[in-house]
Amino acid sequence: MDRKVYTLRVVSPMFSNGADPGALEVRATAVRGQLRYWLRAIIGAQNAELKHLWSKESEVFGTTEQGSRVAVRVYPIAVGSQYVKQSKILPHREHRPLPSLAIPPDWEVSLELVARKGALPERALHALHLWSLLGGLGKRSRRMFGAFKLSGGDAPRYNSPDELAEAIRKTLKDAGCQVNTSPDIPEFPTLHPKHSWIIVGRRGYDDYEDAVISLFRDLLRSPKFRPNQDSFGGIRPRRSSPLIAQLRQIGDKYYPVLTALRAKPDSKINWNVVRDFMEAATRHFDAEKVWGGW
């Protein structure tokens, strides 16, 4: 039985829970959801037809009619009051930062991927690696919360922003995202280089909260972008942001990693605004464009 074991260490407060808001935990179902998301983004870079996506995703994670080839197991923090801290979910708001319970930085959980038969599918590992480089977990994970560091096994390693950028490039290429075709804007988020954009900041922050505040005050809530908030997700109706803003800790510094994924249909998103934002973020965070752009 093929199995890989990793350690997931929380980097910025993680607002992750089940049905009970007070029972915070890193859940296997939540991790599995993230792996599916990034797997779809990989598959869509190669072929964005929905039938193809469904077929290839089902080969890895199964359907209601066939079992998954991969079991995801998490040995979570035994969360009680002593394991939870109050964190500001909106730290950029001086008078209303909304303190909320969160799993604090430096807590660790064990994460296992186990093949139910044969070897672990490479695509499952590619999805895991990309999630560990670009994504987060829990509420506000597209706004620098729920960041984590994955270590052990074949987890990507990096000791500088340049090494982080190279790890992202290598993982994308190993996953087969460097396609030559130029399809129309896809119906779901993909890592096709014509419809995705990834930057890695070289400007390190002493604290995760400083990075979050800078993201909002200097960029998202700046006079240039505040009038265009609909291009960055919405509440009524609920729409996920096309921007995934995350952090990666290297040494004692926190470095921004921003990913924009272009998809349709969404008449409220102005992709020129998202383009202008990514260009502004590149300058603000002294960032390197690692992938894509439009």
Secondary structure as UniProt FT lines:
FT   STRAND          3..10
FT   STRAND          14..15
FT   TURN            21..22
FT   HELIX           28..46
FT   HELIX           50..61
FT   STRAND          70..75
FT   HELIX           81..83
FT   STRAND          85..88
FT   TURN            91..92
FT   STRAND          99..103
FT   TURN            105..106
FT   STRAND          108..115
FT   HELIX           122..134
FT   TURN            140..142
FT   STRAND          148..151
FT   TURN            153..154
FT   HELIX           161..174
FT   TURN            175..176
FT   TURN            193..194
FT   STRAND          196..201
FT   HELIX           208..214
FT   HELIX           215..220
FT   TURN            223..225
FT   HELIX           226..232
FT   TURN            235..238
FT   STRAND          243..250
FT   TURN            251..252
FT   STRAND          253..261
FT   TURN            267..268
FT   HELIX           271..284
FT   TURN            285..286
FT   STRAND          287..292
//
